[in-house]
Amino acid sequence: MKKAEIISLLNKDIEGEHAAIIQYLIHAYAMGEGELACEIEAIAREEMRHLDWLAEAVTVMGGIPSFTRGNMRLSGNEVSEWMKNDILAEEDAITMYKDHIKIINNIRIRRLLERILSDEESHHDDFTGFVKEASEAGLKDLRGPRSDKLTEVLNWGIEHEYTVIIQYLLHSYLAPNEEMRKEMQDQAINEMQHLGWLAEKMVSRGGNPRIEHSKIDRPRKPERMLDADIKIERKVAREYDRASKEVEDPKVKKLLTRIRDHEIYHIKVFNELKKTL
């Protein structure tokens, strides 16, 4: 099998992992705090690890990781129904990985996919158990219909965080040196924290998080990557500052101020990285 064909298959795997991550996080956030939500978030983190391994493999082979999101299953009014959808997501992944293992003749890649497959089979068992657990616990969808200035601000923040998570991860795989790669991934992880904080705050305030991203900046040269990252951080730091002064909820105000300070820190990190190029 040609290298380009393997890269294409791996990018399909990445897209599936991307969809699973967001599907599981949406389900976890909608439940609010609790043991089951924490377990599902832990599974989402394992899917993030898979995405990282796959993106690294694509990069090593000379390709560019795809951050297009695959199809998600978000129907159902009961938490137990969500868990059934998560089972179906794992069945899709298991089928795809088995198919790819059969046709890819690169031993290293096959070994990686076999490793990921073992996790997906474990996740399938986990979600099967979660169906009964959710039903017996009477877990409910805690999202509400609230739509006002506060939810508008929180959804704006969620969209930004999701966008830069993807942008910084992509830039990390295209980085020319290990220092830039590590820093880009560290900042992406920080942005993931922000997304979680904002989504959880949205649910606790009676809203419904909208986890969608805007356009990703995809320059290939390292200097242009960092310029794009600095530009977006400067813009959103100003927006978080403005929003923190406009919202009346003291807890949301404190959260937005904290995220603003993190974004300012990211600007400093990216400026320092430019000096290493």
VOSE-593197 format. One record per residue (C-alpha): residue in one letter; residue number from 0; x, y, z. Coordinates in steps of 0.2 Angstrom, whole numbers. Layout:
<nodes>
NODE   residuo   num      c1      c2      c3
NODE         a   NUM       X       Y       Z
...
</nodes>
This chain:
<nodes>
NODE   residuo   num      c1      c2      c3
NODE         m     0       0       0       0
NODE         k     1       6      17      -5
NODE         k     2      11      30       9
NODE         a     3      -3      42       3
NODE         e     4     -16      28       5
NODE         i     5     -10      24      22
NODE         i     6     -11      43      27
NODE         s     7     -29      44      20
NODE         l     8     -34      30      31
NODE         l     9     -26      37      46
NODE         n    10     -35      53      43
NODE         k    11     -51      44      43
NODE         d    12     -47      37      60
NODE         i    13     -42      54      66
NODE         e    14     -59      61      60
NODE         g    15     -68      47      70
NODE         e    16     -58      50      86
NODE         h    17     -62      69      84
NODE         a    18     -81      65      83
NODE         a    19     -80      53      98
NODE         i    20     -71      66     109
NODE         i    21     -84      79     106
NODE         q    22     -99      67     107
NODE         y    23     -93      61     124
NODE         l    24     -89      78     131
NODE         i    25    -106      84     126
NODE         h    26    -114      70     135
NODE         a    27    -103      72     150
NODE         y    28    -106      91     151
NODE         a    29    -125      89     150
NODE         m    30    -125      77     165
NODE         g    31    -117      90     176
NODE         e    32    -105      84     190
NODE         g    33    -105      66     195
NODE         e    34     -96      50     194
NODE         l    35    -103      44     177
NODE         a    36     -98      61     169
NODE         c    37     -81      59     176
NODE         e    38     -79      42     169
NODE         i    39     -85      48     152
NODE         e    40     -73      62     152
NODE         a    41     -59      50     156
NODE         i    42     -64      40     140
NODE         a    43     -64      56     130
NODE         r    44     -46      59     136
NODE         e    45     -41      42     130
NODE         e    46     -48      46     113
NODE         m    47     -38      62     113
NODE         r    48     -23      52     116
NODE         h    49     -27      41     101
NODE         l    50     -29      57      90
NODE         d    51     -12      62      95
NODE         w    52      -4      46      91
NODE         l    53     -13      45      74
NODE         a    54      -9      63      70
NODE         e    55      10      60      75
NODE         a    56      10      45      63
NODE         v    57       3      55      49
NODE         t    58      16      69      52
NODE         v    59      30      56      52
NODE         m    60      24      49      35
NODE         g    61      24      67      28
NODE         g    62       6      70      28
NODE         i    63      -5      83      37
NODE         p    64     -17      78      50
NODE         s    65     -35      80      46
NODE         f    66     -45      89      59
NODE         t    67     -62      88      50
NODE         r    68     -74      81      63
NODE         g    69     -83      64      59
NODE         n    70    -101      61      61
NODE         m    71    -108      61      79
NODE         r    72    -124      54      86
NODE         l    73    -132      66      98
NODE         s    74    -150      60      98
NODE         g    75    -160      54     113
NODE         n    76    -169      62     128
NODE         e    77    -162      51     141
NODE         v    78    -144      48     147
NODE         s    79    -146      29     144
NODE         e    80    -150      33     126
NODE         w    81    -135      44     125
NODE         m    82    -125      29     131
NODE         k    83    -132      18     118
NODE         n    84    -126      31     105
NODE         d    85    -109      30     112
NODE         i    86    -109      11     111
NODE         l    87    -113      13      92
NODE         a    88     -99      26      90
NODE         e    89     -87      13      98
NODE         e    90     -94      -1      86
NODE         d    91     -90      11      71
NODE         a    92     -73      13      78
NODE         i    93     -70      -5      81
NODE         t    94     -76     -10      63
NODE         m    95     -65       4      55
NODE         y    96     -49      -1      65
NODE         k    97     -51     -19      61
NODE         d    98     -54     -15      42
NODE         h    99     -38      -4      42
NODE         i   100     -28     -17      51
NODE         k   101     -32     -30      38
NODE         i   102     -27     -19      23
NODE         i   103     -12      -9      30
NODE         n   104       4     -18      27
NODE         n   105      15      -6      37
NODE         i   106      20     -16      53
NODE         r   107      22      -1      64
NODE         i   108       5       7      59
NODE         r   109      -4      -9      61
NODE         r   110       4     -11      79
NODE         l   111      -3       6      83
NODE         l   112     -20       3      77
NODE         e   113     -21     -14      86
NODE         r   114     -16      -4     102
NODE         i   115     -30       8      99
NODE         l   116     -42      -5      95
NODE         s   117     -40     -13     112
NODE         d   118     -45       3     120
NODE         e   119     -60       5     109
NODE         e   120     -66     -13     114
NODE         s   121     -64      -8     132
NODE         h   122     -74       8     129
NODE         h   123     -88      -2     121
NODE         d   124     -89     -13     137
NODE         d   125     -89       3     148
NODE         f   126    -103      11     139
NODE         t   127    -113      -5     139
NODE         g   128    -112      -4     158
NODE         f   129    -116      14     158
NODE         v   130    -133      11     150
NODE         k   131    -139       2     165
NODE         e   132    -130      13     177
NODE         a   133    -138      29     170
NODE         s   134    -155      21     170
NODE         e   135    -154      15     188
NODE         a   136    -147      32     194
NODE         g   137    -161      42     185
NODE         l   138    -148      54     177
NODE         k   139    -156      68     168
NODE         d   140    -151      81     154
NODE         l   141    -147      96     164
NODE         r   142    -146     108     150
NODE         g   143    -159     121     149
NODE         p   144    -166     134     136
NODE         r   145    -158     149     144
NODE         s   146    -154     162     130
NODE         d   147    -147     179     135
NODE         k   148    -132     189     136
NODE         l   149    -123     177     148
NODE         t   150    -126     162     137
NODE         e   151    -121     172     121
NODE         v   152    -104     176     130
NODE         l   153    -101     158     136
NODE         n   154    -105     151     119
NODE         w   155     -93     163     110
NODE         g   156     -80     158     122
NODE         i   157     -83     139     119
NODE         e   158     -82     142     100
NODE         h   159     -65     151     102
NODE         e   160     -58     138     113
NODE         y   161     -63     124     102
NODE         t   162     -56     133      87
NODE         v   163     -39     136      95
NODE         i   164     -37     119     102
NODE         i   165     -38     112      84
NODE         q   166     -27     126      78
NODE         y   167     -13     124      91
NODE         l   168     -13     105      89
NODE         l   169     -11     107      70
NODE         h   170       3     119      72
NODE         s   171      11     108      85
NODE         y   172      12      93      72
NODE         l   173      19     105      59
NODE         a   174      32     113      71
NODE         p   175      50     113      66
NODE         n   176      57     109      83
NODE         e   177      53     100      99
NODE         e   178      51     116     110
NODE         m   179      38     124      99
NODE         r   180      29     107      97
NODE         k   181      28     105     116
NODE         e   182      23     123     120
NODE         m   183       9     122     107
NODE         q   184       2     106     114
NODE         d   185       3     113     132
NODE         q   186      -7     128     127
NODE         a   187     -19     117     118
NODE         i   188     -22     107     134
NODE         n   189     -25     124     143
NODE         e   190     -38     129     130
NODE         m   191     -46     112     133
NODE         q   192     -48     116     151
NODE         h   193     -56     133     146
NODE         l   194     -68     124     135
NODE         g   195     -73     112     149
NODE         w   196     -75     127     162
NODE         l   197     -86     137     150
NODE         a   198     -97     122     145
NODE         e   199    -100     117     163
NODE         k   200    -104     135     168
NODE         m   201    -116     136     154
NODE         v   202    -125     120     160
NODE         s   203    -125     126     178
NODE         r   204    -133     142     172
NODE         g   205    -147     134     163
NODE         g   206    -140     135     145
NODE         n   207    -135     123     132
NODE         p   208    -116     123     126
NODE         r   209    -114     124     107
NODE         i   210     -98     115     104
NODE         e   211     -93     121      86
NODE         h   212     -78     129      80
NODE         s   213     -74     143      68
NODE         k   214     -61     144      54
NODE         i   215     -44     137      58
NODE         d   216     -29     147      52
NODE         r   217     -18     134      43
NODE         p   218      -1     143      37
NODE         r   219      13     131      34
NODE         k   220      28     142      39
NODE         p   221      32     142      58
NODE         e   222      33     161      59
NODE         r   223      16     163      51
NODE         m   224       9     150      62
NODE         l   225      14     160      78
NODE         d   226       9     176      70
NODE         a   227      -8     169      68
NODE         d   228      -9     162      85
NODE         i   229      -3     179      93
NODE         k   230     -16     188      83
NODE         i   231     -30     177      89
NODE         e   232     -25     178     107
NODE         r   233     -23     197     107
NODE         k   234     -41     198     100
NODE         v   235     -49     186     112
NODE         a   236     -40     193     127
NODE         r   237     -48     209     123
NODE         e   238     -65     201     121
NODE         y   239     -63     191     137
NODE         d   240     -58     207     146
NODE         r   241     -73     217     139
NODE         a   242     -85     202     143
NODE         s   243     -79     201     161
NODE         k   244     -84     219     163
NODE         e   245    -101     217     156
NODE         v   246    -108     201     164
NODE         e   247    -116     203     181
NODE         d   248    -114     186     187
NODE         p   249     -99     187     199
NODE         k   250     -93     168     196
NODE         v   251     -94     170     177
NODE         k   252     -85     187     179
NODE         k   253     -71     178     189
NODE         l   254     -70     164     176
NODE         l   255     -69     176     161
NODE         t   256     -55     186     170
NODE         r   257     -45     170     174
NODE         i   258     -46     164     156
NODE         r   259     -41     182     150
NODE         d   260     -25     181     160
NODE         h   261     -21     164     153
NODE         e   262     -23     170     135
NODE         i   263     -11     185     139
NODE         y   264       1     172     145
NODE         h   265      -1     162     129
NODE         i   266       4     178     119
NODE         k   267      20     179     129
NODE         v   268      24     161     126
NODE         f   269      21     162     107
NODE         n   270      32     178     106
NODE         e   271      46     169     115
NODE         l   272      44     154     103
NODE         k   273      47     166      88
NODE         k   274      64     169      95
NODE         t   275      69     151      93
NODE         l   276      65     150      75
</nodes>
